Amino acid sequence: MMNISRELAETLLAVVQEGTLDAAAKRLHVTPSAVSQRIKALETQLGRVVLVRAKPARTTEAGTAVVRFAREIALLEHDALVQMGVGDDSARVSIPLAVNADSLGTWFLQPLARLAEQHPVVFDLHRDDQDFTASLLESGTVMGAVTSRRAPVSGCKVMPLGVMRYDAVATVGFMKRWLPAGPTATALDAAPVVEFDRRDDLQTRWLRDRGSAGTAPRHYVPASNDFARAVSLGLGWGLLPVFQSSEGLNDGSLVKLDNLWVDVPLYWQQWNLRSQLLDAIADTVAEAAATVLERPGV
């Protein structure tokens, strides 16, 4: 019967996390040659290539399965040590999570801070659009994710977090210059818009629903707080989460383009493991989300 060596699996995980064999060697306190030999031994043992030696190094399909195995073993060991009361802060388990930029820039870090106070854990956060974070679960890169995907990823369980509501807003000065008669299709085709990156289609969908040809000039600002600041400075109009736009709307520095909003349902998906730590993460994230996200249909 074939077995996966835990030492070899942990070595592969270290290479993936650090990006290169040299960096993994420093973390494991061995030579780069020793790391290379362990990877070769793992490939010989499995009869499959597990690592593409690029910069950064990346796993093959077989390597992804080994990395997931290594992560699961580390997590289960952590839970067992805590349950026996023999765990300590010097042996913190690393939990990789994926989250969309707007959640990361507003509410997501607070529950992680509480978890870090209560558990010997460190978090390895991967930021991506909510439409793409589920793919990081599928690849085994992360154990949990905030995602817009409702259907569970294979091997994962899912629960609803709530709805992130967005208002289309701009400064008063921007509206006077670019949209004096309101957000007509013709005016929207000329008015600059702020987008997160080239995969952000939220503004494009909003424009399409209002008959715009989508020819508006675009500013790309790939950070949630900087995106909101760009809108507040009049660089362009943009869709902001309610809890980012409310202050400006209340003091009059921002106005809504219209009275409609865009709702993006968010879900929490995580590996379907019997893990006290993963369950604690899910509960704490859901509790925090309930204080800031809207309920569906409200």
N, C-alpha and C positions, 0 to 999 in steps of 0.2 A: 504493500500500500504506500502510495506517495505521500510524503509529509512536506509541509512548508516550514523551513527553518525560521524560527522567530528572529534570530540574530540577523539572518540575511534579509528578511522582510523589513525589519527595522532599519537596516542599512539603506535599502531602496527608498523607504519613506524619508529618511534623512536627506538623500540626494534630491528627491522631488521637492522637499520643503526648502532646502538651501539653494537649489538651482544648479549646482556644479558638484563634481566629485571632490574637488579641493575644499570647498566650503563644508561639505558633509564630513570630510576627514577631520577638519578642525573641530567640528562639533562632537564627533565621536572619539576624538583623541587618538586617532590612528593615522597612518600615512595614506595619501591618495592611492598608492599602489594597493594597499590592503582593501580599500573601498572597491577599487576596480576588480580585485580578485573575488571579493564577496559577490559582486553583481554577476560576474562570470559563473561563479559556483551556483548561484540561484538559477541562472539561465540553463546551466547544465542539468541541474536537478529537475527543472520543470520541462526541459526540452523545448523551451520557447524563449524568444527575445523579450525582455521585460523593459528595456530602457533604450531610448533614442538619445545618443550622446551628442546633444546639441547644447546651445546656450540660450535660454536655460534648458536643462535636461528635461525630458518629458517621457511619460510611460507609454508603452504599447497597451493594447487591450488586455493582454495577460498581466502586464505590470500594474495596470489600474486595479485589477482584482487583488493583487498582492498588497498594494498600498491600502486598499480598503480593509483587508484582513489585518494588517498591522495597526491600523487606527482602531478597529474593533477590539483587538486584544488589549491595546493600551487603555481603552475606555473601560472595558470589563475588569481589568486589573485594578484600575482606580476605584471603581465601585466596590470591589471586594475588599480592598484595603480600608476604605472608609467604613464599610459595614463592620469590619473587625476592629475598628478603632486604632489601627496601626499606621494610618497614612499620615504624612506630614507635608508642610508647605514646600519642602525642598524637592518634592516629586510632583510637580504640577503637571496635569495632563493638558495637552494642547487640543483645543476644539476649533476646527475650521468652520466658519459660517459665511453664508452669502447674503447680502442685503442690498436693496436698492438705495440709490444716493439720497433720495429725499427722506427716507426713514433713517438712514445713517446720520444725516445732517440735522435731524430734529429729535426723535424720541428713542432711537434704538440703543444708544450707548448707556442710557440711565439704567435699564434692567441689567445690562452686562456688568456695570459697576457694582450693583448689589450682589450679583452672583459671584463676582471675584472676591467680595468680602466674606462670603459664606462658604466658598468651596476653593480647594487648591487647583485652580484652573487658569489658563491663559487662553486668549481668543486670537485666532488668525482670521481676520476679516477680509472677505473678497467683495468688492463693490462692483455691481453691474446693474443694468436696467432690470426692472421687475419681470420683464418678459423673457429674460435670459438667465436669471439666477438658477432656474430649475435645471438647466443644462450642466451646471456645476455639481449638482446632486447626481445627475446621471453618470457623470464621468468619475465620481468618487472623490472629487476634489474637496468637497465640503460635506459635513454631516447634517447640517440644517440650513434652511434658507427662507427668507421672506420673498415670496414670489406671487405673481398674478395668476399662476397656473393652478387651477382648481383640481384637475385630475391628478391623483397621486402618481409620482414618479415610481417606477418599478423598485420595490424593496423599501418604500417609504410610506409614512402615514402623514395625513394632512388634516389641518384644522383651520377654520376661518379666523382671521384677525380683525377684520372690519374693512371699512372703505376709506381710502384716502381721497378726499374731495379737493378739487382744484378749481380756482377761479381765474379767469382771464383778466389780468389787471395791467395797468400802466399808470404813469404819472399824469397829473393834470396837464402839464406842459406838453407831454407827448401827445395826449389826446387832442389838444388844440391844434398842434402842428400837423399831425398825420390823420387823425380821425375826427375832424370837426363835426361831421354829420353822422357820426357813429360808425360802427363796424360794417360798412357796406362792402360788398365783394370787391368792388373796384378799389376802394381805399385800402382794404386789407392786402391787396396785391402789391401795393407800394410801401406799406408801413413796415419798418424793420421789426423782426421778431427775434427773441432770444431762445435758443435751443441748447439742451445739455450737450449733446454730441450728435453725430450723424445717424445714430440708431434711435434717437429720441423722436418718435413720431406723434407725440401727444399734441403738439401745436399744429402739426400737419393735418391730423384728423379733425381738430377743431376748425381749422380753416376750410377743409373740404366740406364739412357740414354746413358752412355758411356760404357756399357757392364760390369760394375763392379758387383761382387757378393755381395757387401754390407758388407764385412767382416772387413772393416777398423776400427781400434781402434778409439774410440770417447771420446773427452773431452766435458763435458757439462758446459756451462757458461751462466747462465740465466739472463743476463743483456746486453742490446744492446751495450753500450759503452765498457763494459768489454769484450764482445764477440769480438769486433773489436780490442781491445788491445791484446787479446790472440792471434789473427791471426798475428798482427804486431810484436809480440814477438817471433813468430815462433813455438808456441805451436802446431799448425796444420794449415791446409788450411781451408778456409771457404768462404761462399757467403756473400759479403758485399754490402749494397746499394751503388750506384755510389757516392753519396755525402759523404760516409764514407771512400771509397777506393781511391778517386781521388787524395788526397794529397800524399799518399804513392806511388801511381803509377807515379805521376809527379816527385817526388824526387828520385825515383828508389828503395826505400826501400821495395816496394811490386811489384810483377809481376802477370800477369794473367796466369792462368793455360792453357786457350785457348782463342780464340777470340769470343766465343759465350757467351751470357748472358741469364739470366732468368728474365722474366717480370711477376710481380704479380699485376694485376689490383686491385685497391682499390676503394671502394665506401663509401659514407656517407649515413647511414640510421638513421632516427629519427622517433619518434612517430608522427603520422599524426594528429597533433593538430594545431588549429589556434592560434599560439603563436608568438608574436613579438620577444621574447627572443630566443626561439628555432630557429626561422628563422634567427636571427642575428648570432647565433652560426654557423648555417649551412653556411651562406654566408662568414663569416670570415674564417672558416676552409677551405672552397673551394678556397678562394682567396689565402690563404697561400700554399695550396697544389699545386696550379697552378704554383707557383714559383720554386718548387723543384721536382715535379714528372714529369715523361715523359708523352707525349701524346701517346695514343694507336696507334700502327702502325708506329711510328717514330723510 
